[in-house]
Amino acid sequence: MKHKLLYLGALVMLAALVPAAAQAQSKVGTTAAPFLNIAVGARALGMGGAFTATADDPSALYWNPAGIAGIERFEASFVHTDWLVDLKYDVVGVILPIKGAGTLGAQTVFLTMPDQEITTTLQSQQDGTGLFFSSGSMAMGLSFARAFTDRFKLGITAKWVREWIWHEDANTIALDLGSIYRTTFHNMRIGVAITNFGGDMSMSGRDLMHYHDADETRSGNNARVLSEWSTDNWPLPMCLRFGLAMEILQNKDHRITTAMDAIHPNDNRESVNLGCEYAFREQFMLRAGYKSLFMPYSEEGLTLGAGVRTKTRGGPGFGLDVAYEDFGRFDAVYKYSIIVSY
């Protein structure tokens, strides 16, 4: 009981620190590749995104790469989200343990939208030219994690990030670093992760090539000098997460896990995510959480989720998770995850 009170006290202290920091100026819209902030995994979303210290399934490749070090079998996950304004968000992750060496992981993330018809300022083309353009974002990452002791794990991810629209695109390389430490206080875990630490992104492509008159005040000079427009460089949405998680009830039939994440991004104000998960015989799960606590003007809030796990004797295991997120004035977001292990 004493250890549980210490855990709850740590949560309260952590929450108390965030509101003061949250008074800092917001930097919304000052980074590239904002899709990197979209939560991966229906289980994690159902817990309000408080998953940094809990991460123990393939979605750990997003939340905290150290978490994959605790996975002992091959696992693959498939995540689909009907995101805002008809966007589609899809993620595929694979985990491969290597006995005596560590754990490898790979993840591919896509944010896509339907092709849009091109319009111009010409009166005859304001309703469309009959041509279409595509746009989207993607990230591909490779991860490695290892448990150095029975209580301490480290992980790292290297990923390639790309965004494109019509004939222009931007690319860069980024790193994620994470650690998880399991204490003696009723298995309380402390997780720390820094994500999207990498280079800036700048659009380039053939539509930025134009003919230019270097001196419009003079006649007779070359008015068709080939030139390229240069776009600004934008940083990635780097984020530092600090998480706590612990089972407040655990026996052969029931488990209740509570979790809390404090989040410090470079493109928004600080906030806190809260979450909990109830499991019955590790087969049926119910989840609830709250995202972006203390963040002003946030549309995010209540999250709910459920999951089921099945195993075959000597064969593969299967899992299905679903999650709901209230998005304020926007339509609610639904996320679905399938996990296969062998």
C-alpha positions, 0 to 999 in steps of 0.5 A: 500500500505504501508503494502505491501511495508513492506512485500516486504521489509521483503522478500528482507531482508530475501533473502539478509541474505541467500547468506552469510550463504550459504557459510558454508560447505555443508554436503550433504550425511551425514544424514539418511532417505533423503526421508524426504526432498522430498516435499509433495503435488502438491500445495506446490511444484507448489509454489516452496516449499514456503509453511511454512506460507501458509500451510492450507491443509493436506500437512501441516502435512509435511511443518508445523503441525500448519497449520492443526489448520485452517482446519474446515472439515475432509480432506484426501489427496493422493499424488503420485510422479514419483520420480527420477530413477524409485522411487515411492513416495506416501503419505496419510494424514488425518485431523480430527478437534475436536470441542473445542479441536484442530485438529488431523492429521495422515500421512503415507509416502512411498518411494519404488523401484522395487525389484532388482536382487542380484549379487555377485563377483562370475563370474557365479553370476555377472549377477544375482543369481535369487534371489531378494531383496527389499528396501525402506523408510517409515514414519508414524506420528500423529499430533496435532495442536490448534489455541490459538488465532485468530492469533496464531497457534501451532502444533506438530508431532510425527513420526516413521521413518524406512528404510530397504534393504534386511534383514536389517533395521533402525528405530527411532522416530522424532518430528516436531514443527511448529507455524503460526502467522497472522499479521495485515499487510494485513493478512501477515503470519509468519511461523516457523517449525523445522522438523525431530528432533530425534534420529540417525539411524543405520542398523541392521539385520541378514545379519550382523551376521558372524563367526569370528576368534578372533586371526588368528595368532593362530591355534587350537582356535575357528575360528567360533565365532559368531559376529555382524558387527556394522554400523555407526549411522547417524542423521536425516535430520533436517531442520529449515524453516522460511516462509512469505506469504501474499495476494497481491490481494484478492476479491470475484473473484481473489486472488494472494498469494505470499510466501517465505521460508528461509531454514536451513538444517543440511545436505546442505547449506541454500537456499530460496524458492519462490512461488505464487498462483493465484486463480479464485473464489477459484475454479481454481488455477495456481501456479509458484515458484523457489526452492533452490535459492542461493544453489550452484550445485542444480538441482532444480529450476523452478516449475509450478502447477495448481489445481481445487476445486469443492464442492457439496451442503451439501456433500463432496468437491474434489480437484485435483492438479498437479505440474511440477518441473525442475530437471536439468540434471535429468528427470523432476518430476511430482506430483499429489494430490487428496484432499477429504473434508467432 
